Amino acid sequence: MNRLLTLIDRLSRLAELAAVTLIFGYCILMLTEVVARAQARSFSFTWEYSQYAMAAVFALASGPAIRTAVHVRISLLTEKLPAGVARGMDVVANLVALIIVAAIVNAMWTKVSVSFDRNILATSVSKTPLWIPQAIILWGFAQLWLDLLARSIRRIANQQFEWRGADKEQADV
């Protein structure tokens, strides 16, 4: 079981790295467009690819956000409950989230498959095959499912399940 959890953690870090890389790519695209517009020009692909990048960043970063506990949480109720009850509620919430995210992954898989099989292209000038950005988003949601699974396993086994402040510098601690 520990090997599976370690693998999920490594995949989560890879998704996190991809999200950070895409953020930098997004910034470069937007800066390129700003410079081009300052010279009375524009690149048609910058807006299209920046939209793909932002959607991918959202999907790729959602799993690592669960792992490091930086996602939005409402803990008003769980802070008032006994630890055992709060843990039980968290396990149930994670299992419900696994079902919901599985439905999202299934829908994205269908979308990517249809786009690939039919060779659907973007309606823009670039004619990007849509399965490419959709596959990156699918990867992100699949990683979210894996991170939720790892969290659920760790909660049930009463192991450490969050890495709060895992990315902080030692000077920040």
C-alpha positions in Angstrom: 0.0 0.0 0.0 2.9 2.4 0.8 4.3 1.9 -2.7 0.9 3.0 -4.2 0.8 6.0 -2.0 4.4 7.0 -2.8 3.6 6.6 -6.5 0.6 8.8 -6.2 2.6 11.4 -4.3 5.3 11.4 -7.0 2.6 11.8 -9.8 1.1 14.6 -7.8 4.5 16.4 -7.7 4.8 15.9 -11.5 1.3 17.4 -12.1 2.3 20.3 -9.8 5.5 20.8 -11.9 3.5 20.7 -15.1 1.0 23.3 -13.7 3.9 25.7 -12.7 5.4 25.3 -16.1 2.1 26.1 -17.7 1.8 29.2 -15.6 5.1 30.4 -16.8 4.1 29.6 -20.4 0.9 31.5 -19.9 2.9 34.5 -18.6 5.2 34.4 -21.7 2.2 34.2 -24.0 0.6 37.2 -22.4 3.8 39.2 -22.4 4.3 38.4 -26.0 0.9 39.6 -26.8 1.4 42.9 -24.9 4.6 43.5 -26.8 3.0 42.7 -30.1 0.1 45.0 -29.4 2.4 47.8 -28.4 3.7 47.5 -32.0 0.1 47.5 -33.4 0.2 43.7 -34.1 -1.4 40.7 -32.5 -0.7 37.0 -32.5 -3.9 35.0 -32.9 -2.6 32.0 -31.0 -1.7 33.7 -27.8 -5.2 34.0 -26.5 -6.2 30.5 -27.5 -3.2 28.8 -26.0 -3.4 30.9 -22.8 -7.0 29.7 -22.3 -5.8 26.1 -22.7 -3.0 26.8 -20.3 -5.3 28.2 -17.6 -7.7 25.4 -17.9 -4.9 22.9 -17.6 -3.4 24.7 -14.6 -6.7 24.6 -12.8 -7.0 20.8 -13.4 -3.4 19.9 -12.8 -3.1 21.9 -9.6 -6.3 20.7 -8.0 -4.9 17.3 -6.9 -1.7 18.8 -5.3 -3.9 21.4 -3.6 -5.8 18.5 -1.9 -2.5 16.9 -0.9 -1.0 20.0 0.6 -4.2 21.3 2.1 -4.2 24.7 0.3 -7.7 24.2 -1.3 -10.7 26.0 0.0 -12.1 24.3 3.1 -15.0 25.1 5.4 -13.9 23.7 8.7 -16.4 25.5 10.9 -18.3 22.3 11.7 -15.4 19.9 11.9 -13.5 22.1 14.4 -16.4 21.8 16.8 -16.7 18.0 16.6 -14.7 15.3 18.4 -11.7 14.2 16.5 -13.2 10.7 15.7 -16.4 12.2 14.3 -14.6 14.8 12.3 -12.3 12.1 10.8 -15.4 10.0 9.9 -17.0 13.0 8.2 -13.8 13.6 6.3 -13.6 10.0 5.1 -17.2 10.2 3.9 -16.6 13.5 2.2 -13.5 12.1 0.4 -15.5 9.0 -0.7 -18.3 11.3 -2.1 -15.6 13.4 -3.8 -14.1 10.3 -5.4 -17.4 9.4 -6.9 -17.9 13.0 -8.3 -14.4 13.3 -9.6 -14.7 9.8 -11.2 -17.7 11.1 -13.1 -15.7 14.1 -14.3 -12.8 11.9 -15.4 -15.2 9.7 -17.3 -16.8 12.7 -19.0 -13.4 14.1 -19.9 -12.2 10.7 -21.2 -15.3 10.6 -23.5 -14.6 14.2 -24.6 -10.9 13.4 -25.4 -11.8 10.2 -27.1 -14.4 11.8 -29.3 -12.1 14.7 -30.2 -9.3 12.3 -31.1 -11.5 9.9 -33.1 -13.2 12.6 -35.1 -10.0 14.8 -35.3 -11.9 17.8 -34.0 -9.9 21.0 -34.5 -10.2 24.4 -32.8 -12.1 26.9 -34.9 -9.3 29.4 -34.6 -6.6 30.1 -37.1 -4.2 27.6 -35.4 -6.5 24.7 -36.0 -5.2 23.0 -32.8 -6.4 19.4 -32.4 -8.6 19.7 -29.3 -7.7 16.4 -27.9 -4.3 17.7 -26.9 -5.4 20.4 -24.4 -8.3 18.2 -23.3 -5.9 15.3 -22.6 -3.9 17.6 -20.3 -7.1 18.5 -18.4 -8.0 14.9 -18.2 -4.6 14.2 -16.7 -5.2 16.8 -14.1 -8.6 15.5 -13.1 -7.3 11.9 -13.0 -4.5 13.2 -10.7 -7.2 14.8 -8.5 -8.9 11.4 -8.2 -5.6 9.7 -7.3 -4.9 12.4 -4.6 -8.4 12.0 -3.2 -7.8 8.2 -3.1 -4.5 8.6 -1.3 -6.1 11.0 1.2 -8.9 8.6 1.8 -6.6 5.6 2.4 -4.4 7.7 4.7 -7.5 8.9 6.7 -8.9 5.4 7.1 -5.4 4.1 8.1 -5.0 7.1 10.5 -1.8 8.2 8.8 -0.6 11.7 8.0 -2.9 12.8 5.1 -2.0 16.4 4.5 1.3 18.2 4.0 0.5 21.6 5.2 3.3 24.0 4.5 5.2 21.3 2.6 6.6 23.8 0.1 7.5 26.5 2.7 11.1 27.6 2.9 12.8 26.8 6.3 13.0 30.6 6.9 9.2 30.8 6.7 8.5 28.1 9.3 
